Amino acid sequence: VYSTLISAGATVVGSGTGHQKPIGFEEYYSADFGTLEGIYDCANYLRTLQPDVLINNAGINKNAPFLDIDPEDFLRIQQVNLFAPFCLSQAVIPGMKSKGWGRIVNVSSIWGKISKEYRASYSASKFALDGITLALALEHAADGILANCIAPGFTDTELTREMLGEVGIAQLLAKVPIGRMANPEEIAKLIIWLASPENTYITGQNIAIDGGFTRG
């Protein structure tokens, strides 16, 4: 996403768990959302920065049968996937409100629109992220702030191919009406459009970009 934003002319400030600034970032903030201190420190940084756009893209997952879910794993997933976007959104909204313009894009998942076995922890976080997004969108539309979720489907990344293997991918694609995985650039372009001045009327939505999977 960040490389596409840079290509579009945006000044990009990124965050991650690593300590080295990736090429192209104007600024970089190292933050571990697995700790409350990491979330609060990043939120304080954003209050000072006052960005025009916030893209919440951090996320973790750990599949497990419902009865085997470790409560600590469950809470950690909620913390990274839900509480961090909540705190960071609270941090940027006052600055956006003062300027009368802002865009928040929360990266959810198809598992935040539908669910599946072994995904209770992850789906809980992503369904809740949609709820928070809708609430803040309704509260701050009059302030010029538009907030949306996107729900990516199966995306062609190295991690996806490592986890599923060729047989798993073939089985998966049989369930996707378009018959292929998404390219990462396709996901990035939707995020960028929602975060841009071209988006003037879409807010409070949870938009699936999944090749028709959740509607099949």
Backbone as CSV, one residue per row, in Angstrom:
resi,resn,N_x,N_y,N_z,CA_x,CA_y,CA_z,C_x,C_y,C_z
1,VAL,0.827,-1.200,0.000,0.000,0.000,0.000,0.866,1.256,0.000
2,TYR,1.919,1.268,0.834,2.686,2.508,0.994,3.398,2.902,-0.287
3,SER,3.888,1.915,-1.054,4.580,2.244,-2.299,3.627,2.861,-3.311
4,THR,2.384,2.379,-3.333,1.382,2.943,-4.236,1.006,4.347,-3.789
5,LEU,0.918,4.573,-2.491,0.648,5.913,-1.977,1.757,6.886,-2.356
6,ILE,2.992,6.437,-2.235,4.127,7.282,-2.601,4.062,7.627,-4.076
7,SER,3.737,6.633,-4.916,3.615,6.863,-6.355,2.513,7.869,-6.668
8,ALA,1.487,7.889,-5.816,0.372,8.822,-6.014,0.692,10.224,-5.509
9,GLY,1.879,10.413,-4.940,2.302,11.733,-4.499,2.083,12.033,-3.040
10,ALA,1.681,11.032,-2.264,1.437,11.263,-0.836,2.741,11.260,-0.050
11,THR,2.762,12.017,1.023,3.853,11.944,1.999,3.458,10.870,3.007
12,VAL,4.214,9.788,3.030,3.802,8.612,3.792,4.623,8.476,5.066
13,VAL,3.921,8.358,6.172,4.530,8.044,7.458,4.060,6.646,7.834
14,GLY,4.992,5.736,7.985,4.634,4.352,8.243,4.984,3.922,9.650
15,SER,4.437,2.780,10.028,4.794,2.188,11.317,4.934,0.692,11.132
16,GLY,5.661,0.079,12.028,5.852,-1.357,11.994,6.634,-1.788,13.214
17,THR,6.835,-3.082,13.332,7.557,-3.582,14.496,9.062,-3.522,14.311
18,GLY,9.517,-3.361,13.065,10.957,-3.250,12.816,11.489,-1.887,13.201
19,HIS,12.792,-1.780,13.282,13.412,-0.522,13.704,14.038,0.247,12.544
20,GLN,14.105,-0.357,11.377,14.722,0.299,10.232,13.650,0.877,9.323
21,LYS,13.815,2.140,8.933,12.834,2.809,8.076,12.892,2.242,6.667
22,PRO,11.762,1.743,6.146,11.738,1.253,4.765,11.998,2.384,3.774
23,ILE,12.512,2.033,2.619,12.800,3.018,1.579,11.495,3.679,1.133
24,GLY,11.530,5.000,1.014,10.373,5.740,0.508,9.565,6.425,1.571
25,PHE,9.639,5.945,2.812,8.885,6.589,3.881,9.483,7.952,4.217
26,GLU,8.634,8.950,4.363,9.092,10.254,4.832,9.519,10.149,6.298
27,GLU,8.687,9.468,7.067,9.004,9.195,8.465,8.579,7.768,8.775
28,TYR,9.125,7.230,9.847,8.793,5.864,10.240,8.743,5.794,11.756
29,TYR,7.697,5.145,12.262,7.535,5.017,13.706,7.503,3.540,14.060
30,SER,8.456,3.106,14.866,8.526,1.713,15.293,7.593,1.509,16.485
31,ALA,6.621,0.603,16.314,5.633,0.399,17.367,5.219,-1.063,17.409
32,ASP,5.108,-1.587,18.602,4.624,-2.950,18.807,3.234,-2.863,19.426
33,PHE,2.202,-3.127,18.622,0.836,-3.029,19.129,0.460,-4.210,20.013
34,GLY,1.378,-5.137,20.184,1.164,-6.220,21.131,1.299,-5.766,22.567
35,THR,1.777,-4.522,22.764,1.866,-3.933,24.109,1.015,-2.671,24.148
36,LEU,0.377,-2.425,25.277,-0.417,-1.205,25.409,0.460,0.031,25.296
37,GLU,1.667,-0.066,25.828,2.588,1.074,25.734,2.875,1.418,24.282
38,GLY,3.053,0.392,23.453,3.310,0.632,22.039,2.144,1.333,21.354
39,ILE,0.931,0.944,21.702,-0.252,1.580,21.123,-0.364,3.025,21.580
40,TYR,-0.222,3.259,22.884,-0.378,4.612,23.421,0.712,5.551,22.906
41,ASP,1.941,5.063,22.798,3.021,5.894,22.281,2.759,6.304,20.835
42,CYS,2.276,5.352,20.030,1.977,5.660,18.635,0.821,6.652,18.540
43,ALA,-0.183,6.487,19.384,-1.309,7.422,19.396,-0.848,8.834,19.743
44,ASN,0.036,8.953,20.719,0.559,10.270,21.083,1.357,10.890,19.948
45,TYR,2.097,10.069,19.236,2.855,10.539,18.074,1.903,11.085,17.009
46,LEU,0.793,10.381,16.773,-0.159,10.819,15.757,-0.867,12.106,16.165
47,ARG,-1.085,12.298,17.462,-1.699,13.551,17.909,-0.811,14.732,17.544
48,THR,0.490,14.540,17.629,1.426,15.597,17.256,1.501,15.760,15.743
49,LEU,1.466,14.658,15.034,1.608,14.670,13.573,0.387,15.257,12.874
50,GLN,-0.821,14.944,13.359,-2.086,15.389,12.775,-2.177,15.055,11.285
51,PRO,-2.184,13.783,10.945,-2.253,13.407,9.526,-3.632,13.658,8.928
52,ASP,-3.663,13.783,7.603,-4.933,13.925,6.888,-5.607,12.577,6.683
53,VAL,-4.799,11.514,6.618,-5.297,10.174,6.327,-4.717,9.192,7.335
54,LEU,-5.549,8.277,7.808,-5.087,7.178,8.652,-5.516,5.864,8.013
55,ILE,-4.552,4.981,7.791,-4.838,3.640,7.289,-4.409,2.651,8.362
56,ASN,-5.369,1.973,8.951,-5.086,0.975,9.984,-4.969,-0.403,9.324
57,ASN,-3.738,-0.882,9.215,-3.479,-2.104,8.453,-2.821,-3.201,9.287
58,ALA,-2.476,-2.915,10.538,-1.826,-3.940,11.367,-2.836,-5.022,11.742
59,GLY,-2.377,-6.250,11.793,-3.281,-7.327,12.173,-2.545,-8.618,12.451
60,ILE,-3.114,-9.420,13.335,-2.568,-10.739,13.638,-3.717,-11.745,13.676
61,ASN,-3.372,-13.023,13.582,-4.375,-14.074,13.601,-3.772,-15.341,14.181
62,LYS,-4.599,-16.130,14.813,-4.210,-17.458,15.274,-5.464,-18.325,15.273
63,ASN,-5.556,-19.208,14.289,-6.726,-20.086,14.186,-6.682,-21.174,15.255
64,ALA,-7.856,-21.496,15.779,-7.948,-22.563,16.778,-9.398,-22.975,16.933
65,PRO,-9.668,-24.247,17.255,-11.034,-24.645,17.602,-11.531,-23.798,18.767
66,PHE,-12.816,-23.484,18.757,-13.365,-22.557,19.750,-13.018,-22.958,21.181
67,LEU,-13.157,-24.227,21.507,-12.908,-24.669,22.878,-11.429,-24.675,23.236
68,ASP,-10.565,-24.554,22.250,-9.126,-24.567,22.500,-8.493,-23.184,22.459
69,ILE,-9.294,-22.160,22.253,-8.727,-20.806,22.173,-8.167,-20.400,23.534
70,ASP,-6.915,-20.015,23.525,-6.267,-19.512,24.731,-6.768,-18.078,24.972
71,PRO,-7.316,-17.790,26.160,-7.820,-16.433,26.418,-6.780,-15.347,26.170
72,GLU,-5.521,-15.623,26.444,-4.490,-14.618,26.198,-4.316,-14.364,24.704
73,ASP,-4.398,-15.423,23.901,-4.343,-15.241,22.448,-5.531,-14.427,21.962
74,PHE,-6.718,-14.744,22.485,-7.923,-14.014,22.102,-7.770,-12.521,22.391
75,LEU,-7.310,-12.195,23.593,-7.175,-10.792,23.986,-6.086,-10.082,23.185
76,ARG,-5.017,-10.785,22.876,-3.943,-10.167,22.091,-4.436,-9.838,20.679
77,ILE,-5.227,-10.722,20.088,-5.771,-10.463,18.755,-6.705,-9.251,18.786
78,GLN,-7.535,-9.145,19.821,-8.418,-7.979,19.946,-7.598,-6.703,20.134
79,GLN,-6.520,-6.810,20.875,-5.699,-5.630,21.144,-5.074,-5.083,19.867
80,VAL,-4.478,-5.957,19.066,-3.794,-5.519,17.845,-4.797,-5.141,16.762
81,ASN,-5.819,-5.959,16.573,-6.729,-5.786,15.444,-7.837,-4.772,15.692
82,LEU,-8.166,-4.521,16.958,-9.308,-3.672,17.282,-8.953,-2.481,18.158
83,PHE,-8.281,-2.753,19.273,-7.997,-1.667,20.209,-7.000,-0.670,19.619
84,ALA,-6.011,-1.153,18.883,-5.042,-0.241,18.269,-5.723,0.697,17.268
85,PRO,-6.528,0.198,16.307,-7.226,1.131,15.417,-8.150,2.090,16.157
86,PHE,-8.792,1.617,17.221,-9.641,2.484,18.036,-8.836,3.648,18.611
87,CYS,-7.698,3.334,19.230,-6.871,4.378,19.851,-6.290,5.332,18.816
88,LEU,-5.815,4.793,17.701,-5.192,5.641,16.685,-6.235,6.531,16.014
89,SER,-7.441,6.012,15.831,-8.513,6.843,15.261,-8.878,7.975,16.214
90,GLN,-8.975,7.667,17.499,-9.226,8.726,18.486,-8.147,9.799,18.429
91,ALA,-6.918,9.378,18.169,-5.797,10.328,18.166,-5.832,11.279,16.975
92,VAL,-6.300,10.798,15.812,-6.225,11.641,14.604,-7.486,12.457,14.358
93,ILE,-8.616,12.050,14.901,-9.870,12.725,14.583,-9.873,14.209,14.981
94,PRO,-9.363,14.606,16.153,-9.393,16.035,16.475,-8.665,16.900,15.440
95,GLY,-7.512,16.438,14.953,-6.793,17.198,13.937,-7.554,17.263,12.626
96,MET,-8.144,16.139,12.222,-8.950,16.130,11.004,-10.156,17.055,11.157
97,LYS,-10.769,17.006,12.318,-11.952,17.834,12.580,-11.608,19.320,12.491
98,SER,-10.449,19.690,13.016,-10.045,21.099,12.979,-9.803,21.578,11.553
99,LYS,-9.386,20.665,10.660,-9.145,21.007,9.259,-10.390,20.845,8.393
100,GLY,-11.403,20.176,8.932,-12.620,19.952,8.169,-12.477,18.911,7.084
101,TRP,-11.466,18.046,7.217,-11.222,17.024,6.192,-10.384,15.907,6.784
102,GLY,-10.760,14.687,6.462,-9.968,13.547,6.907,-10.511,12.263,6.315
103,ARG,-9.644,11.268,6.229,-10.043,9.957,5.723,-9.432,8.879,6.622
104,ILE,-10.252,7.927,7.028,-9.792,6.780,7.810,-10.210,5.524,7.056
105,VAL,-9.241,4.662,6.787,-9.525,3.383,6.135,-9.011,2.274,7.049
106,ASN,-9.923,1.442,7.507,-9.560,0.309,8.350,-9.556,-0.966,7.507
107,VAL,-8.443,-1.678,7.553,-8.324,-2.901,6.767,-8.878,-4.057,7.584
108,SER,-10.032,-4.529,7.166,-10.697,-5.651,7.821,-10.354,-6.927,7.058
109,SER,-11.345,-7.732,6.767,-11.116,-9.021,6.113,-12.469,-9.585,5.689
110,ILE,-12.447,-10.521,4.758,-13.687,-11.232,4.460,-14.222,-11.929,5.706
111,TRP,-13.316,-12.251,6.643,-13.751,-12.913,7.885,-14.329,-11.908,8.866
112,GLY,-14.474,-10.654,8.442,-15.240,-9.665,9.188,-16.594,-9.412,8.543
113,LYS,-16.900,-10.161,7.471,-18.220,-10.106,6.836,-18.924,-11.448,6.932
114,ILE,-18.149,-12.516,6.836,-18.621,-13.872,7.078,-17.616,-14.511,8.027
115,SER,-17.907,-15.699,8.508,-16.925,-16.359,9.362,-16.812,-17.827,8.982
116,LYS,-15.954,-18.518,9.686,-15.651,-19.904,9.375,-15.123,-20.566,10.640
117,GLU,-15.130,-21.884,10.647,-14.611,-22.595,11.810,-13.165,-22.172,12.098
118,TYR,-12.820,-22.162,13.368,-11.474,-21.864,13.874,-11.101,-20.378,13.790
119,ARG,-12.059,-19.524,13.436,-11.726,-18.113,13.273,-12.482,-17.217,14.251
120,ALA,-12.905,-17.739,15.376,-13.696,-16.936,16.323,-12.945,-15.697,16.786
121,SER,-11.668,-15.860,17.140,-10.894,-14.725,17.653,-10.730,-13.648,16.591
122,TYR,-10.338,-14.070,15.407,-10.077,-13.126,14.315,-11.366,-12.462,13.852
123,SER,-12.417,-13.259,13.633,-13.684,-12.688,13.184,-14.266,-11.734,14.214
124,ALA,-14.121,-12.057,15.486,-14.608,-11.152,16.529,-13.969,-9.776,16.389
125,SER,-12.663,-9.757,16.151,-11.951,-8.478,16.029,-12.374,-7.718,14.785
126,LYS,-12.580,-8.433,13.682,-12.876,-7.763,12.422,-14.338,-7.332,12.323
127,PHE,-15.270,-8.123,12.864,-16.660,-7.672,12.926,-16.761,-6.423,13.805
128,ALA,-16.038,-6.414,14.914,-16.070,-5.256,15.812,-15.434,-4.029,15.172
129,LEU,-14.382,-4.237,14.373,-13.743,-3.118,13.684,-14.731,-2.445,12.736
130,ASP,-15.565,-3.233,12.085,-16.605,-2.685,11.225,-17.576,-1.843,12.048
131,GLY,-17.940,-2.317,13.232,-18.859,-1.570,14.085,-18.294,-0.230,14.523
132,ILE,-17.025,-0.223,14.913,-16.385,1.034,15.307,-16.311,1.997,14.129
133,THR,-15.962,1.457,12.963,-15.841,2.290,11.766,-17.166,2.973,11.440
134,LEU,-18.255,2.209,11.512,-19.558,2.785,11.207,-19.930,3.858,12.215
135,ALA,-19.688,3.607,13.494,-20.051,4.583,14.522,-19.298,5.894,14.341
136,LEU,-17.988,5.823,14.120,-17.229,7.075,13.990,-17.560,7.766,12.666
137,ALA,-17.881,6.974,11.627,-18.279,7.577,10.357,-19.551,8.397,10.525
138,LEU,-20.530,7.859,11.258,-21.786,8.566,11.467,-21.597,9.800,12.348
139,GLU,-20.734,9.682,13.342,-20.508,10.803,14.251,-19.759,11.950,13.608
140,HIS,-18.877,11.652,12.648,-17.965,12.686,12.160,-18.107,13.003,10.678
141,ALA,-19.180,12.516,10.054,-19.408,12.866,8.651,-19.552,14.374,8.478
142,ALA,-20.234,15.012,9.412,-20.434,16.464,9.325,-19.140,17.241,9.512
143,ASP,-18.105,16.582,10.027,-16.801,17.218,10.207,-15.907,17.053,8.983
144,GLY,-16.433,16.424,7.927,-15.630,16.210,6.731,-14.765,14.968,6.792
145,ILE,-15.027,14.102,7.771,-14.227,12.883,7.945,-15.017,11.690,7.411
146,LEU,-14.443,10.990,6.455,-15.055,9.795,5.894,-14.269,8.583,6.363
147,ALA,-14.971,7.577,6.878,-14.318,6.382,7.422,-14.956,5.138,6.833
148,ASN,-14.124,4.228,6.382,-14.601,2.989,5.775,-13.700,1.823,6.151
149,CYS,-14.269,0.622,6.032,-13.494,-0.620,6.084,-13.364,-1.175,4.678
150,ILE,-12.264,-1.844,4.428,-12.217,-2.720,3.264,-12.009,-4.140,3.783
151,ALA,-12.563,-5.095,3.041,-12.498,-6.494,3.452,-11.839,-7.303,2.338
152,PRO,-10.513,-7.393,2.343,-9.838,-8.144,1.287,-10.118,-9.638,1.395
153,GLY,-10.186,-10.272,0.236,-10.276,-11.723,0.182,-8.894,-12.324,0.076
154,PHE,-8.798,-13.440,-0.597,-7.531,-14.161,-0.717,-6.609,-13.396,-1.667
155,THR,-5.448,-13.053,-1.163,-4.528,-12.193,-1.900,-3.232,-12.938,-2.197
156,ASP,-2.719,-12.732,-3.391,-1.554,-13.461,-3.878,-0.272,-12.881,-3.271
157,THR,0.099,-13.408,-2.119,1.339,-13.014,-1.459,2.181,-14.258,-1.191
158,GLU,3.434,-14.036,-0.881,4.319,-15.160,-0.559,3.785,-15.945,0.636
159,LEU,3.266,-15.224,1.635,2.748,-15.884,2.831,1.556,-16.775,2.487
160,THR,0.652,-16.270,1.634,-0.507,-17.069,1.236,-0.065,-18.354,0.554
161,ARG,0.891,-18.249,-0.345,1.354,-19.430,-1.076,2.087,-20.409,-0.157
162,GLU,2.819,-19.876,0.815,3.512,-20.751,1.759,2.518,-21.505,2.641
163,MET,1.466,-20.821,3.070,0.510,-21.419,3.999,-0.409,-22.428,3.310
164,LEU,-0.823,-22.120,2.071,-1.815,-22.955,1.410,-1.216,-24.009,0.493
165,GLY,-0.096,-23.690,-0.139,0.467,-24.608,-1.123,-0.372,-24.598,-2.391
166,GLU,0.136,-25.212,-3.447,-0.553,-25.174,-4.737,-1.897,-25.909,-4.702
167,VAL,-1.950,-27.044,-3.983,-3.209,-27.788,-3.894,-4.256,-26.969,-3.154
168,GLY,-3.860,-26.370,-2.035,-4.782,-25.550,-1.259,-5.280,-24.343,-2.051
169,ILE,-4.396,-23.739,-2.827,-4.792,-22.593,-3.640,-5.796,-23.011,-4.709
170,ALA,-5.558,-24.158,-5.345,-6.486,-24.650,-6.369,-7.871,-24.906,-5.779
171,GLN,-7.921,-25.494,-4.585,-9.199,-25.731,-3.923,-9.895,-24.416,-3.590
172,LEU,-9.110,-23.451,-3.175,-9.633,-22.142,-2.811,-10.234,-21.437,-4.015
173,LEU,-9.504,-21.434,-5.114,-9.931,-20.683,-6.289,-11.213,-21.252,-6.896
174,ALA,-11.490,-22.508,-6.611,-12.745,-23.103,-7.084,-13.948,-22.436,-6.436
175,LYS,-13.739,-21.737,-5.314,-14.823,-21.074,-4.593,-14.887,-19.574,-4.870
176,VAL,-13.935,-19.068,-5.649,-13.889,-17.631,-5.964,-14.452,-17.423,-7.365
177,PRO,-15.573,-16.718,-7.518,-16.189,-16.578,-8.835,-15.244,-16.053,-9.914
178,ILE,-14.379,-15.118,-9.597,-13.460,-14.593,-10.605,-12.382,-15.616,-10.955
179,GLY,-12.131,-16.566,-10.055,-11.228,-17.662,-10.365,-9.761,-17.400,-10.139
180,ARG,-9.449,-16.374,-9.385,-8.049,-16.089,-9.054,-7.991,-15.327,-7.749
181,MET,-6.777,-15.228,-7.188,-6.577,-14.391,-6.013,-6.409,-12.932,-6.435
182,ALA,-6.563,-12.048,-5.478,-6.331,-10.627,-5.741,-4.836,-10.354,-5.831
183,ASN,-4.474,-9.394,-6.652,-3.122,-8.862,-6.626,-3.035,-7.815,-5.513
184,PRO,-1.925,-7.755,-4.781,-1.816,-6.742,-3.722,-2.093,-5.328,-4.219
185,GLU,-1.713,-5.050,-5.476,-1.930,-3.708,-6.023,-3.420,-3.377,-6.128
186,GLU,-4.235,-4.400,-6.373,-5.677,-4.160,-6.460,-6.239,-3.726,-5.114
187,ILE,-5.740,-4.337,-4.049,-6.172,-3.940,-2.699,-5.708,-2.518,-2.411
188,ALA,-4.454,-2.236,-2.761,-3.879,-0.913,-2.484,-4.644,0.188,-3.205
189,LYS,-5.041,-0.065,-4.439,-5.734,0.967,-5.210,-7.081,1.322,-4.591
190,LEU,-7.778,0.329,-4.051,-9.060,0.619,-3.396,-8.841,1.455,-2.138
191,ILE,-7.831,1.078,-1.340,-7.519,1.852,-0.133,-7.209,3.294,-0.493
192,ILE,-6.368,3.472,-1.514,-5.942,4.819,-1.886,-7.119,5.655,-2.378
193,TRP,-8.003,5.040,-3.154,-9.157,5.809,-3.639,-10.044,6.241,-2.477
194,LEU,-10.309,5.331,-1.549,-11.151,5.683,-0.403,-10.511,6.775,0.453
195,ALA,-9.179,6.806,0.464,-8.459,7.775,1.296,-8.200,9.093,0.571
196,SER,-8.591,9.192,-0.683,-8.237,10.350,-1.505,-9.368,11.371,-1.571
197,PRO,-9.058,12.579,-2.068,-10.113,13.578,-2.278,-11.149,13.154,-3.311
198,GLU,-10.839,12.146,-4.133,-11.819,11.661,-5.107,-13.019,11.014,-4.420
199,ASN,-12.801,10.462,-3.233,-13.913,9.902,-2.471,-14.598,11.033,-1.719
200,THR,-15.768,11.379,-2.169,-16.506,12.492,-1.556,-17.826,12.071,-0.918
201,TYR,-18.220,10.777,-1.095,-19.566,10.427,-0.650,-19.687,9.019,-0.081
202,ILE,-18.599,8.291,0.019,-18.656,6.938,0.572,-18.106,6.969,1.988
203,THR,-18.935,6.611,2.944,-18.485,6.528,4.329,-19.331,5.495,5.077
204,GLY,-18.752,4.913,6.107,-19.461,3.942,6.932,-19.649,2.588,6.282
205,GLN,-18.867,2.298,5.239,-19.059,1.061,4.498,-17.980,0.025,4.840
206,ASN,-18.318,-1.231,4.593,-17.363,-2.336,4.719,-17.331,-3.016,3.355
207,ILE,-16.378,-2.636,2.528,-16.366,-3.006,1.124,-15.503,-4.244,0.906
208,ALA,-16.124,-5.310,0.439,-15.378,-6.527,0.140,-14.682,-6.387,-1.197
209,ILE,-13.414,-6.789,-1.242,-12.668,-6.866,-2.507,-12.134,-8.300,-2.545
210,ASP,-13.000,-9.196,-3.054,-12.774,-10.633,-2.843,-13.116,-11.497,-4.043
211,GLY,-13.278,-10.882,-5.211,-13.605,-11.639,-6.405,-14.965,-12.297,-6.351
212,GLY,-15.844,-11.791,-5.482,-17.194,-12.332,-5.357,-17.347,-13.443,-4.340
213,PHE,-16.269,-13.758,-3.606,-16.276,-14.916,-2.690,-17.390,-14.832,-1.663
214,THR,-17.566,-13.675,-1.020,-18.553,-13.578,0.056,-19.980,-13.461,-0.460
215,ARG,-20.142,-13.317,-1.771,-21.478,-13.204,-2.357,-21.844,-14.432,-3.171
216,GLY,-20.929,-15.423,-3.203,-21.152,-16.589,-4.025,-22.091,-17.590,-3.379
